[in-house]
Amino acid sequence: MMKSAILLPIAAIVGAAALSSLFIVDEREKALVLQFGQVKQIKEDPGLGFKIPLIQEVVRYDGRILGLPTTPVEVTMLDDRRLVVDAFARWRITDLVEFREAVGAGGEVQALRRLEGIINPAIQQVLGSVPSSRVLSEDRTALMNQIRDIARRQALNLGIEVIDVRLTRTDLPDQNLEATFARMRAEREREAADEIARGGEAAQRVRASADRTVVELTSDARRQADVIRGEADAERNAIYAEAFGQDPEFFAFTRSLTSYERALQSGNSSIVMQPDSEFFDYLRSDSGRGDVPGAATAPQE
């Protein structure tokens, strides 16, 4: 009984020690086994690993491709134009021992700071040697590849492989943006004023052409109306002349009636004439014919 009481704690201790000597590496991880800060084992494949309990420790690192959004950096271009540039880098740990020696216990966080200190100067070096038009163009893949190659060479000492670097923003500094926007607004306003002026000029030409067309059409219509009116008057006078030639007395009679009608209209006007005036010849006549001086007398049979 006493022997069982002793063996049980020993078995528990041995079991706990055995369990603490085991560790599992996930497929997304890489691990180092350290003993008093010294690397004793590298575990890059997923699966079960062993270590000495209480003496050795396991440090795990991300084995996947990681991202680094850099902080914006101001770059002076070859044409003395300044741009604010930031980038996004893709990287991964390739050498666990060098990585551990370079970043120490800081791990990935320290690696991000070190890597950003490599990429930002590479951006300034590459972009500072070209004009801003090339940086702002759509075809800037060659520039990003140059930045990647520089960062890749310098990051090898960290046990890191820089896979890719992409420029995500290329803007003017804040102090220049307002001036640039003001200049753009002024240019657009000038273009708008030019368009308005050209539109007004075109509208004026259209109105002048329309007015000229109206005058021409009106003049032509009046000319045609005058021609038609003259032809009508000539035809009317010819009819009058023919009628007068056929019966001069009837013509004189109708003309007198028309004169009476125009002269004796109702109103406030007054007319004073002698009773024996020729105007009243037909009024004095009983028959309207024969009594008129100069009228022809019918022949007696």
JOTADA-V544292 format. One record per helix or strand. SS is the DSSP state (H for helix, E for strand). FROM is the first residue (numbers start at 1). TO is the last residue. If there is no record, write none. Layout:
BEGIN
SS&FROM&TO, SS&FROM&TO
END
This chain:
BEGIN
H&2&20, E&22&25, E&29&35, E&38&43, E&47&50, E&56&62, E&66&69, E&73&76, E&82&93, H&96&127, H&132&136, H&141&158, E&160&171, H&174&246, H&248&263, H&278&284
END
